[in-house]
Amino acid sequence: MADLRINLAGIKSPNPFWLASAPPTNSGYQVQRAFEAGWGGAVWKTLGDPILNTSSRFAAISFNGQRVAGFNNIELITDRPLDVNLKEIYETKKKFPNHAIVASLMVEPKQEKWHEIVKRVEDVGVDGLELNFGCPHGMAERGMGSASGQVPALVEKQTLWVKEVAKTPVIVKLTPNITDITATAEAACNGGADAISMINTINSLMGVDLDTWNTIPHVAGKGAHGGYCGPAVKPIALNMVAECARHSQINVPISGIGGISNWRDAVEFMLMGATGVQICTAAMHHGFRIVEDMIEGLNHYLDGKGIAAVSDIIGKSVPKYSDWGNLDLNYNIVAKINTDVCINCNKCYIACEDTSHQCIEMLSDASGKNYLRVWEEDCVGCNLCAIVCPVDGAIEMIEVPNEMPPMTWNERQAVINAVITSKVDTTK
């Protein structure tokens, strides 16, 4: 059995599965239940000055029969007194000394505010701090959360203030509601962050009721944008983790968050540079016991690969991720249709004919049986036919040998520019 222990900037836990700062980590009762179920760590629901929450806080979107494909919330940080939270953190850490407890914090962007809450929270024995610069609703309207997290200078300054007094590792949680997340990640590093976590939720409006015309959710007939999470945001989160992991100026560990629902998702995030992962929506959908399948699946995967420790997979796919200009323009794949498996639903034909490259034709054999064939000369290997096909194994994308040497766009442009420069020099 593989070693699942992780060490995120000095914060140790028995496995890489943490609960994210959210409703599942709102109380000591919940966090202790989670640890009993097998979770390796928990980021306590964000602590700060007392707030008031609304009723009717959550909404979800279902897609093609899948419940909670995406999840939206307009809930704010904890509405429980700080003293109560601190007491329960202390009790939970005493009961589970080998599990990671990280306190999520959010206060006004004032030095004295950060100093005060850091000292109070660290006094109860937390393993680390997570600075919430990501919450996109409610708190952002008050200058906190993503309002700070969208400004690199504020991220750096507030991280510096925390590091002035913090004795435990400091994680900076980043907002995805920004053009380039590496800018704020680099700012966090410049401020002395020991690690970064991403992503927080994405600005969203879940929907509109077509009968009442109220937004979903609504509070007495009025709505507001909320934070979007769940399986639908995974590709966005995975890209942002990967971009930070391959950035030369971002040299701290990453805690991956966003749409992680099972052990496979967790492995993808770790391969793209995350040291561990945080999970919320999947736990809210299915309960704390999902971690049992995550642990079991991760163990089987690592054992099957002959990998001794989960830490050995961190970042292994990062060198494979690059800019578009570094992709080989001479690499070529084409679609192959397995007529023995194909059910002749014609979805691939329709998709290709109407929206892609018109390289699939409908034919009939001598007995009058219909079948589909790909014109390989016209196929650009876009993958659309394989994506829409409802039958596994009916369409396979096959690499086609190419006599041309590998060539990227950047290499091509470099040659062209060299030729232009050479011609200019010869005319002088």
N, C-alpha and C positions, 0 to 999 in steps of 0.2 A: 504493500500500500504506500502510495506517494506521501511525501511530507507536504501538507497543505498550509503550513505556517507562513505568514508574511510579516515583513517589517517595513512599515511605511514611515520613513523619516524618523525612526526610533519608536514608533507606535507598533507594538507587537500584538498579533491576534492569532488564534488557532487555525483560522482559515480565512480566505480572502473575501468572504461574504459578509458585508456590513449592511445594516439598515440605514438608509439615508435620513437626514433630518427632515421630519415630516410627521403627520398624524400617528404613524406606528411607533414613534419614539417620544410620545407626548408625556409619558409618565413612567415612574419606576416599575409599576405593575406590568406595563407592556414590555419594557426593555428586559425585565427579568424573565418574562414568559418567552421572549425571543431567544435569550441566551439558553434557556432550558431546552428550547427546540433545536438549538445547534448553531445559531448565528455567531459569527466570530467577533463581531463588534457592532456598535451602534453610535450614530451621531445624534445626540439629544436634540429634540425639537428646539428651534432657535430661541435663545434667551435674550432678553432685553428689557426695556421699560414696559410696564403694563400696557396692554392694548385691549380693544374691544373687537370681537369678531361678529360677523353677520350670521344669520341663519340662511339655509340654502346656499351651500358653499361649493359643492362638487357637481360635475357633469362629466359624461363620458360619451364617446362615439363608438358605435359598433360598425363593423364592416364585413360584408359577405359572411355573416353568421358568427363572426368572432366578437364576443363581448369585450368591451373595454380595450379596443384597439388603440384608443387615445383617451387621455384623462385630463380634465381641466379643474383647477381649483381657484377660488378667490379667498381662501383662508390665509390669515396672517401668521405671525410668529406666535409663540405660546401666549395664552391668556391666563396662565396660572402664575401665581406670585413667585418671584425669584427665590425667596427663602424656601418655599415648598419644593421647588425643583432641585435646589442645591442639597436639601436634606435627602431627597430620594436618590440623587446621583451618588452621594456619599454611601448610602445604604446599599445601593446596587453594586458599587465597586467593591465594597467589603465582602459582599456575597459572591461576586464573580471576579476575583482578582486577576484571572488570566484572560479575561475578555477585554477588548478595547472599548473604552468609553470616551468619546470625543464630544466636547460641548460646542454647539453652534452658537455664534454670538452675532448680534446686530445692535448697534447703537448709533446715535448721531455722530457725524464725522467731526468729533471733538476729541482732542488728546486726553483730557481728563476723564471723559466718559469711557474711553477704551481702557485706560489704566485702571479705573475703578472696577469695571466688570471682570477684567482679566484676573485681577488679584482675588476677587471674591470667588470666582469659579475655580481657580487653581487650588484654593485652600481646601476644597472638598475631595481632591485626589483624582481629577480627570487625567487621562493619558495624553490629551492633546486638545487643541482648540481649532475650530473651523470658522473662519470669518465669512459671514454670509453677505457677499457682494453680488448676489444673483437674483433675489426675489423680485419679480417684475411688477407686482401689483400692490396697491395699498401702501406698503412701506416705502416704495420708490417715490410715491407722491409726497413723502415727508423728507426726501433727501437721502434716504438710506437704500439698502438693497442694490438693485441694478442701477439706480440713479448714481450711486458711487461707483459701481462696477463697470460702468460704461466710460469712465474717465480714468485713463491710465495713471495720471498724476495723483488722483485721489486714492486709487488702489495702492500705489507705492507709499504714499504718505501715511495712510492708516495702517498698513502693514508694518511700517517703521515704528509707529506709535506702540503697536502691540508688542513688537519685538523688544522694545525698550524695557518692558517689565515681565514678559512671559518667561516662564521657566520650563514650559513643556513645548513640544513641537507645534508649529503654527501652520495650518493648512488654509489656503485662500480659495474660497469657492467662487467660480467665475460665471458670469452671465453669458448665455449664448446670443443675447439680443444686442449684437455688436457686429460690425463688418468683419473684423479680424481678431479672433480671440487670442492670438499669439501676442498681440500688443499689450493686453492686460495681463496675460500670463508672464510676460517679460517684466512688466512693471512690478508684479508681485515678487518675482525673483529679486529684482533690484531693491525691493523693500525688505528683503531678508526672509521671505517665506521658506519654510522647510519643505513644503509640498503644495501642490495645487489640486483642486478637485473640480470636475466638470462633467456634465453641464447642469446648471440649474434649469428651471422651467422656461418655456418659450412663450412670449406674448401671444395670446389667443382669445378668440371668441368662439365658443363651442358650437353655437347654432342659434336659430330663431324659430320659435314655435309658430307654425303657419296658421294656426287658428286664432291665437291670442296676440300674435306679433310681439310677444315678450321675448327677450333674450333668454338663452339657456346657459347657466341658471339665471334666475332673476330674484331680486329682493324687493318685494312689494311693487312689482312692475318696472323696476329699473335694474339695469345690468351694468357690468364693468368688465374690462378685459381681465383675464386671469392667466395662470401659468399652465402650460401644456406639457404633458409628460406621457409616459407609457410606451408600448412597443413601437408606435409610429415615429417616435423621435430618435430611435436607435441609430439610423444611418447618419443623422446630423451630429449626434453626440460622438459616434465613432470617428467621424472625420475630424472633429475638433480635438479629440484626444490624440489622434495620429499627427495632426499638424503641430501640436505642441511637443509631442515626443520626438519629432524629427528636427525641431528648431534648435539651432546651435547655441542660442543664448538662453534656452530654458533647460536647466540642468538639475531639476528637482523631481522627485517622484510624483506620480499622478494617481489620483483616486478617480476611477472612471464611473460616471453616472449617466443614465439616460436610456430607458427602454430595455434594461436588462431583465429578462424574464426567466432564464434557465441557465444551466451550466455552459451551454454552447455560446450563448451571448457573452458570458463572463470570460470564456477563453478567448473570444475574438478581441475583447477590450484589452486583455492582458497581452496578447500577441502584438497589439498595436501600441503597447507602451504603458498600460496601466499596471500598477503594482497590486492593486486590489480593486474591488468594485463596491458600489453602494446601490441599494435596491429599495424602491418604495412601492410603485404601482402594482407590481406582481404580488407583493405581500398584502396589499389592501384588497386585491382581487381574490386571492386564494388562501390567505392566512399564513402564519409563520412557519407552518410545517413544510412549505415548499423547499425550505433550505435542506431538508433531508435528501430530496432528489438531486439538488444541486451538488451537495457534497459527494453523494454516491456517483453521480455522472462524471464529475471532475476526476474522482479517483480512478474510475474505469478508463477514462480517456488517457490519463497520464500513464497508468499501468500498461495500457495497450501500446503506447508509444515508447515504452521503456524509459520514461522520464522520472527521475527520482524525486524531484521537488517542483512544486508549482512555480517557484521563483525562477526556475530555469527557462520558462517560456516567455518571461516578460520581455517585450520589445522585439521578439524574433522576426516579426513581419514588418517592422519599421523600415529596414533597408529596402524592402520591396515597394515602398510607397514613395512617390515622387511627384514632380510636376508633369503636366501633359506634354510639355516640350521635350521631355526625356524619354518618351515612349517610342518604341520601334515602329516606324511607319511601314516597314516591309514584313512585319509579322502578319500572317493571314490565317483566318479560320473560315470554314464554310459549314452550312447546315447539312446534315445527313438524315433523311427520313427512313426509319425502319418500318417498312410496309407490313411486316408481320405483326407489329405492335400497334400501328396506327389504326384508329377507329373511324377515320374519314369524317371527322366532325368539321373539317375545313377551317377551323379557327386560324391555323397558321397561314393558310392561303389568303383568307380575308384580311388578316392583319398585314401581311406582306403586300398584297395587291393594293389595299386602300391607303396604308400609312407608312409603307417602307419602300422596298426597292424592286417590287414586281419580278421576283426571281423564282417563284414557285408556280408550277403549272399543274392543272388538273388533267389527267389522262385516263384512258381506259385500256385494259388489256384485251387479248383476243376473245376472252369469254364475256367481255362486257363489264368486268369488275373495275370500278373506279380506283385510282390511286394517285398519289401526289409525288412530284419529282422536283428537285431543286436544280436550277441552272447555276452550276458552280461558277461559271464565268461572270455572272452578274451578282452573285451573292457577296455582300460586303462583310459578312460575319457579325451582324449587329446584335444577334441573340434574340430578337423579338419573337421569332417563331417558337423557339424553345421555351421562352417565358410564358407565352399564352397557351401552349400545349397542355391539355389537362391530363395527359397520360405519361407517366415516368417511362423513360427509355424509348419513346416514340421518335424523338428528335435529339440528335447529338451534335455538338459543335466539334468539328475535327480540324486539327491544325494541318494546313497545306504546306508542303515543303516549298521553300522559296530560294532560288539561286542567288538572289540579291543579298548582299551583306546587310547586317542591321544598320539602320540609319534613323536617327531621331530628327525632329523638326529643328532643334537647336543646332545639331551637327550640319544639317542641310543649309541653314541660314548662315552658319559660320563659313561654309565653303563659298556660298554666293557672295557674302561680304568680302571675303578674301580676293575673289576674282574681280569684283568691282574695284577694290582698292588697288589691285595690281594694274588694271587698265588705266586707272587715274594716274598712277605713278608713271606709266609708260608714255602718257601724253604730255607730261610736263617737259 
